[in-house]
Each structure stands twice: as C-alpha cells, then as structure tokens.
Amino acid sequence: MVDTFDLPGFACAVEVRCLNMRTKNHRYIVVLDDFHNKKAWEEIPVLTEISFKHKKSRYLTSPASQYPELADYERYIIEHIDSIVAGDTEHAHALAV
C-alpha cells in the first residue's frame, strides 16, 4: 500500500496501492478499505485504476462512475489520489538515481 485517506461522511477509507513501478509508466489501483473484512472469493471494491506517465495521472474509470454515491466527493478523491501518486513516483525516481 502506498497511502490511505479518509472519505468524509463514510465509514471507509480509500487505499492507493501500487501495481507496478515501471520506469516510465507507473500503475496504481485504488480500493475502498472495507475489503479487509471480506472473504477471499468476494469482490474487492475497486474505485479506479491509474496510469502515471509523463507526470500526469490517467484514470481508467472515474470514481463516480464506479460508485455514483461518491459523485459529490469525486474532486476531493481525485485531488488526494493525484497528490499521493505524484509523491510516490517522485520517491521512486529518487531511489532509482
């Protein structure tokens, strides 16, 4: 896990997880943290998947399209995710040098 942040008004948090750390195309998956109580065969609530390339985040799906009840929080969610992903890729580049 890279980082986590709380969703105001919801009982769960958002986790940003690294899928890979390729040199030029970092990939992340963002999930709701309530999956920890689920059984192995139950579906994990994926909020979105992100590709970070050329210092820009590209979202596979919008968080609001996955979970319409989060539409009012989409800007808040995306700002937090972008900040986490940018910080993680900067850290990874610093370690690679």
Backbone as a printed PyTorch tensor [residue, N CA C, xyz], in Angstrom:
tensor([[[  0.8410,  -1.1740,   0.0000],
         [  0.0000,   0.0000,   0.0000],
         [  0.8890,   1.2400,   0.0000]],

        [[  0.5150,   2.2200,  -0.8140],
         [  1.2730,   3.4600,  -0.8830],
         [  0.8010,   4.4350,   0.1880]],

        [[ -0.5160,   4.6610,   0.2420],
         [ -1.0660,   5.5860,   1.2310],
         [ -2.5810,   5.3940,   1.3140]],

        [[ -3.1660,   6.0310,   2.3080],
         [ -4.6040,   5.9480,   2.5240],
         [ -5.1270,   7.3090,   2.9650]],

        [[ -6.3990,   7.5680,   2.7000],
         [ -7.0340,   8.7790,   3.2110],
         [ -8.4980,   8.4850,   3.4850]],

        [[ -9.0670,   9.2620,   4.3940],
         [-10.4570,   9.0730,   4.8050],
         [-11.4080,   9.7980,   3.8670]],

        [[-12.5850,   9.2260,   3.7280],
         [-13.6760,   9.8790,   2.9980],
         [-14.6000,  10.5060,   4.0250]],

        [[-14.7930,  11.8190,   3.9850],
         [-15.6730,  12.4480,   4.9560],
         [-17.1080,  11.9390,   4.8020]],

        [[-17.7110,  11.5610,   5.9160],
         [-19.0850,  11.1020,   5.8920],
         [-19.2680,   9.6280,   5.5700]],

        [[-18.1820,   8.9030,   5.3560],
         [-18.2590,   7.4770,   5.0620],
         [-17.4640,   6.7050,   6.0920]],

        [[-17.8340,   5.4770,   6.3240],
         [-17.1700,   4.6560,   7.3370],
         [-15.9190,   3.9660,   6.8040]],

        [[-15.5720,   4.2130,   5.5560],
         [-14.3940,   3.5450,   4.9910],
         [-13.3940,   4.5880,   4.4930]],

        [[-12.1840,   4.1360,   4.3100],
         [-11.1250,   4.9800,   3.7700],
         [-10.8020,   4.5110,   2.3500]],

        [[ -9.9570,   5.2690,   1.6910],
         [ -9.5110,   4.9400,   0.3400],
         [ -8.0370,   4.5530,   0.4190]],

        [[ -7.6810,   3.4320,  -0.1960],
         [ -6.2890,   2.9790,  -0.2320],
         [ -5.7670,   3.0640,  -1.6590]],

        [[ -4.5920,   3.6570,  -1.7930],
         [ -3.9080,   3.7050,  -3.0810],
         [ -2.8130,   2.6530,  -3.0190]],

        [[ -2.8650,   1.7070,  -3.9460],
         [ -1.9130,   0.6010,  -3.9660],
         [ -1.1460,   0.5890,  -5.2750]],

        [[  0.1170,   0.2740,  -5.1930],
         [  0.9760,   0.2230,  -6.3710],
         [  0.8340,  -1.1350,  -7.0640]],

        [[  0.5530,  -1.1180,  -8.3680],
         [  0.5090,  -2.3600,  -9.1360],
         [  1.8840,  -2.6930,  -9.7000]],

        [[  2.5980,  -1.6830, -10.1640],
         [  3.9660,  -1.8730, -10.6380],
         [  4.7030,  -0.5430, -10.5870]],

        [[  5.9910,  -0.6060, -10.7090],
         [  6.8130,   0.6050, -10.7160],
         [  7.7230,   0.5850, -11.9360]],

        [[  7.1410,   0.4490, -13.0960],
         [  7.9270,   0.5140, -14.3250],
         [  8.5810,   1.8750, -14.4210]],

        [[  9.6630,   1.9350, -15.1400],
         [ 10.4250,   3.1670, -15.2370],
         [  9.6070,   4.3120, -15.8090]],

        [[  8.8010,   4.0470, -16.8180],
         [  8.1050,   5.1390, -17.4830],
         [  6.5930,   5.1270, -17.3240]],

        [[  6.0390,   4.0850, -16.7600],
         [  4.5810,   4.0090, -16.6400],
         [  4.2150,   3.3050, -15.3360]],

        [[  4.0200,   4.0880, -14.3070],
         [  3.6360,   3.5470, -13.0050],
         [  2.1350,   3.2850, -13.0190]],

        [[  1.7230,   2.1780, -12.4170],
         [  0.3020,   1.8360, -12.3720],
         [ -0.1290,   1.6240, -10.9240]],

        [[ -1.3210,   2.1230, -10.6250],
         [ -1.8740,   2.0490,  -9.2820],
         [ -3.3150,   1.5650,  -9.3520]],

        [[ -3.7570,   0.9690,  -8.2720],
         [ -5.1590,   0.6030,  -8.1120],
         [ -5.6410,   1.2680,  -6.8320]],

        [[ -6.8500,   1.7670,  -6.8750],
         [ -7.4190,   2.4650,  -5.7300],
         [ -8.6470,   1.6780,  -5.2790]],

        [[ -8.6450,   1.2920,  -4.0100],
         [ -9.7240,   0.4660,  -3.4680],
         [-10.2940,   1.1050,  -2.2030]],

        [[-11.5220,   0.7290,  -1.8920],
         [-12.1090,   1.1160,  -0.6130],
         [-11.6220,   0.1160,   0.4220]],

        [[-11.2270,   0.5770,   1.5900],
         [-10.5780,  -0.3070,   2.5620],
         [-11.5100,  -1.2690,   3.2740]],

        [[-12.7880,  -1.2750,   2.9470],
         [-13.6820,  -2.2140,   3.6240],
         [-13.5390,  -3.6460,   3.1200]],

        [[-12.6080,  -3.8870,   2.1990],
         [-12.4060,  -5.2440,   1.6880],
         [-11.6600,  -6.1260,   2.6900]],

        [[-11.0580,  -5.5600,   3.7160],
         [-10.3000,  -6.3550,   4.6860],
         [-11.1740,  -7.3620,   5.4210]],

        [[-12.4610,  -7.0770,   5.5260],
         [-13.3770,  -7.9690,   6.2260],
         [-14.0500,  -8.9760,   5.2950]],

        [[-13.6920,  -8.9580,   4.0340],
         [-14.3340,  -9.8440,   3.0710],
         [-13.6010, -11.1880,   2.9860]],

        [[-14.3130, -12.1710,   2.5290],
         [-13.7240, -13.4860,   2.2780],
         [-12.9440, -13.4350,   0.9670]],

        [[-12.0750, -14.3900,   0.7360],
         [-11.2070, -14.3990,  -0.4440],
         [-11.9840, -14.4070,  -1.7530]],

        [[-13.1540, -14.9960,  -1.7740],
         [-13.9070, -15.1120,  -3.0160],
         [-14.8290, -13.9200,  -3.2870]],

        [[-14.9590, -13.0190,  -2.3220],
         [-15.8330, -11.8700,  -2.5080],
         [-15.1280, -10.7690,  -3.2980]],

        [[-15.9180,  -9.9750,  -3.9550],
         [-15.3990,  -8.9170,  -4.8120],
         [-14.7600,  -7.7940,  -3.9960]],

        [[-13.6020,  -7.3320,  -4.4570],
         [-12.9080,  -6.2080,  -3.8190],
         [-13.4360,  -4.9250,  -4.4550]],

        [[-13.8380,  -3.9330,  -3.6580],
         [-14.4080,  -2.7030,  -4.2070],
         [-13.3450,  -1.7690,  -4.8020]],

        [[-13.1290,  -1.8950,  -6.0950],
         [-12.1320,  -1.0780,  -6.7880],
         [-12.7640,   0.2510,  -7.1730]],

        [[-12.1260,   1.3300,  -6.7760],
         [-12.6160,   2.6690,  -7.0690],
         [-12.1540,   3.1060,  -8.4560]],

        [[-10.8810,   2.8780,  -8.7680],
         [-10.3400,   3.2000, -10.0770],
         [ -8.9480,   2.5950, -10.2270]],

        [[ -8.4400,   2.6390, -11.4290],
         [ -7.0560,   2.2460, -11.7150],
         [ -6.4030,   3.4400, -12.4080]],

        [[ -5.1320,   3.6590, -12.1030],
         [ -4.4430,   4.8490, -12.5980],
         [ -3.1330,   4.4730, -13.2650]],

        [[ -2.8670,   5.1430, -14.3560],
         [ -1.5690,   5.0680, -15.0120],
         [ -0.9260,   6.4380, -14.8440]],

        [[  0.3140,   6.4830, -14.3930],
         [  1.0090,   7.7510, -14.1990],
         [  2.1810,   7.7890, -15.1740]],

        [[  2.0670,   8.6490, -16.1640],
         [  3.0750,   8.7290, -17.2250],
         [  3.2590,  10.1940, -17.6030]],

        [[  4.5040,  10.5930, -17.8180],
         [  4.8230,  11.9810, -18.1810],
         [  4.2600,  12.9690, -17.1530]],

        [[  4.3820,  12.5960, -15.8760],
         [  3.9550,  13.4350, -14.7590],
         [  2.4600,  13.7580, -14.7880]],

        [[  1.6600,  12.8480, -15.3420],
         [  0.2200,  13.0630, -15.4090],
         [ -0.5170,  11.7680, -15.0760]],

        [[ -1.5480,  11.9010, -14.2520],
         [ -2.3860,  10.7550, -13.9020],
         [ -3.4510,  10.5610, -14.9730]],

        [[ -3.6400,   9.3030, -15.3690],
         [ -4.7020,   8.9530, -16.3020],
         [ -5.5630,   7.8860, -15.6320]],

        [[ -6.8370,   8.1930, -15.4940],
         [ -7.7650,   7.3100, -14.7840],
         [ -8.4470,   6.3720, -15.7660]],

        [[ -8.4300,   5.0730, -15.4500],
         [ -9.1040,   4.0840, -16.2810],
         [-10.6150,   4.2970, -16.2260]],

        [[-11.1330,   4.5640, -15.0410],
         [-12.5410,   4.9000, -14.8440],
         [-12.6220,   6.0240, -13.8250]],

        [[-13.6910,   6.7580, -13.8700],
         [-13.8510,   7.8030, -12.8540],
         [-14.4230,   7.1600, -11.5880]],

        [[-14.0050,   7.6360, -10.4360],
         [-14.5450,   7.0800,  -9.1870],
         [-16.0740,   7.1720,  -9.1170]],

        [[-16.6510,   8.2380,  -9.6390],
         [-18.1060,   8.4110,  -9.5800],
         [-18.8380,   7.4320, -10.4940]],

        [[-18.1940,   7.0010, -11.5770],
         [-18.8580,   6.0220, -12.4390],
         [-18.8600,   4.6410, -11.7850]],

        [[-17.8700,   4.3480, -10.9700],
         [-17.8270,   3.0890, -10.2400],
         [-18.7930,   3.0910,  -9.0620]],

        [[-18.8400,   4.2110,  -8.3610],
         [-19.6770,   4.3600,  -7.1740],
         [-20.4030,   5.7050,  -7.2460]],

        [[-21.5930,   5.7380,  -7.8540],
         [-22.3330,   7.0010,  -8.0130],
         [-22.5720,   7.7510,  -6.6970]],

        [[-22.6300,   7.0360,  -5.5900],
         [-22.8390,   7.7090,  -4.2950],
         [-21.6420,   8.5690,  -3.8990]],

        [[-20.5120,   8.4150,  -4.5890],
         [-19.3200,   9.2230,  -4.3050],
         [-19.1690,  10.4060,  -5.2590]],

        [[-20.1570,  10.6510,  -6.1090],
         [-20.0640,  11.7100,  -7.1200],
         [-19.7690,  13.0780,  -6.5060]],

        [[-20.3770,  13.3810,  -5.3660],
         [-20.1500,  14.6780,  -4.7220],
         [-18.7270,  14.8180,  -4.1800]],

        [[-18.0420,  13.7110,  -4.0130],
         [-16.6830,  13.7260,  -3.4520],
         [-15.6050,  13.4720,  -4.5050]],

        [[-16.0020,  13.3920,  -5.7720],
         [-15.0420,  12.9910,  -6.8030],
         [-13.8280,  13.9200,  -6.8810]],

        [[-14.0350,  15.2270,  -6.8630],
         [-12.8990,  16.1590,  -6.9240],
         [-11.9750,  15.9430,  -5.7210]],

        [[-12.5450,  15.8050,  -4.5490],
         [-11.7720,  15.5510,  -3.3270],
         [-10.9480,  14.2660,  -3.4750]],

        [[-11.5790,  13.2190,  -3.9650],
         [-10.9080,  11.9230,  -4.1420],
         [ -9.7720,  12.0390,  -5.1400]],

        [[-10.0290,  12.6360,  -6.2890],
         [ -9.0150,  12.7410,  -7.3420],
         [ -7.8420,  13.5980,  -6.8850]],

        [[ -8.1090,  14.7070,  -6.2050],
         [ -7.0110,  15.5540,  -5.7010],
         [ -6.1170,  14.7720,  -4.7470]],

        [[ -6.7070,  13.9980,  -3.8500],
         [ -5.9120,  13.2080,  -2.9130],
         [ -5.1230,  12.1150,  -3.6350]],

        [[ -5.7600,  11.4350,  -4.5560],
         [ -5.0730,  10.3700,  -5.2970],
         [ -3.9130,  10.9530,  -6.0950]],

        [[ -4.1510,  12.0480,  -6.8100],
         [ -3.0880,  12.6690,  -7.6170],
         [ -1.8950,  13.0710,  -6.7520]],

        [[ -2.1770,  13.6100,  -5.5770],
         [ -1.1050,  14.0130,  -4.6660],
         [ -0.2980,  12.8080,  -4.1900]],

        [[ -0.9800,  11.7380,  -3.8420],
         [ -0.3110,  10.5200,  -3.3730],
         [  0.5360,   9.9080,  -4.4810]],

        [[ -0.0310,   9.7910,  -5.6710],
         [  0.6680,   9.1690,  -6.8010],
         [  1.8810,  10.0030,  -7.2030]],

        [[  1.7290,  11.3130,  -7.2720],
         [  2.8580,  12.1780,  -7.6350],
         [  3.9900,  12.0490,  -6.6170]],

        [[  3.6540,  12.0400,  -5.3400],
         [  4.6760,  11.8860,  -4.3020],
         [  5.3570,  10.5380,  -4.3570]],

        [[  4.6040,   9.4900,  -4.6450],
         [  5.1820,   8.1530,  -4.7230],
         [  6.1210,   8.0070,  -5.9090]],

        [[  5.7510,   8.5530,  -7.0500],
         [  6.6180,   8.4340,  -8.2260],
         [  7.8850,   9.2690,  -8.0600]],

        [[  7.7780,  10.4260,  -7.4010],
         [  8.9790,  11.2310,  -7.1240],
         [  9.9190,  10.4590,  -6.2020]],

        [[  9.3630,   9.8090,  -5.2060],
         [ 10.1620,   8.9850,  -4.2920],
         [ 10.8380,   7.8390,  -5.0430]],

        [[ 10.0960,   7.1880,  -5.9210],
         [ 10.6600,   6.0690,  -6.6870],
         [ 11.7830,   6.5270,  -7.6060]],

        [[ 11.6220,   7.7030,  -8.2220],
         [ 12.6800,   8.2270,  -9.0810],
         [ 13.9210,   8.5730,  -8.2720]],

        [[ 13.7420,   9.1170,  -7.0700],
         [ 14.8730,   9.4660,  -6.2140],
         [ 15.6450,   8.2170,  -5.8010]],

        [[ 14.9410,   7.1260,  -5.5530],
         [ 15.6020,   5.8770,  -5.1680],
         [ 16.3540,   5.2610,  -6.3530]],

        [[ 15.8530,   5.4770,  -7.5630],
         [ 16.4540,   4.8830,  -8.7500],
         [ 17.7450,   5.5790,  -9.1610]],

        [[ 17.9280,   6.8180,  -8.7070],
         [ 19.1140,   7.5890,  -9.1110],
         [ 20.3180,   7.1780,  -8.3300]]])
